[in-house]
Amino acid sequence: MRKAIKDNRDAVVPLTPGILDRLYQAGWRFVQVKGITADLHYEYIEPHHFILIPMKELPGDQEDKDIYEPINSELLQSWASEMDGTVAVFVADIHAPKNF
């Protein structure tokens, strides 16, 4: 997984309210939340940054359970509006290969 994260690190854009709005208008309804450490490992306790992977629907298989959030949630709106320099949040480019 670390190689996939490293290969796709340029395929992200910073989270903004405008990005969330464009994703919703394009039919995306959820994001999968991935916490990433500075050395490119998945980590949710003390992440270096988050990557949000847009999804049109939630997976139905129990094996695919993970952390998901609706695009129009107050939490994502809050993250998109805050620029306080805590944990950076990025959105995976929907046109890039999905190897996250």
Secondary structure, DSSP 4 states (H G I P E B T S, - for coil): -HHHHHHTTTSEEE--HHHHHHHHHTT--EEEEEEE-TTS-B-SSS-SEEEEEEESS---SGGG---EEETT-HHHHHHHH--SSSSEEEEE-TTS----
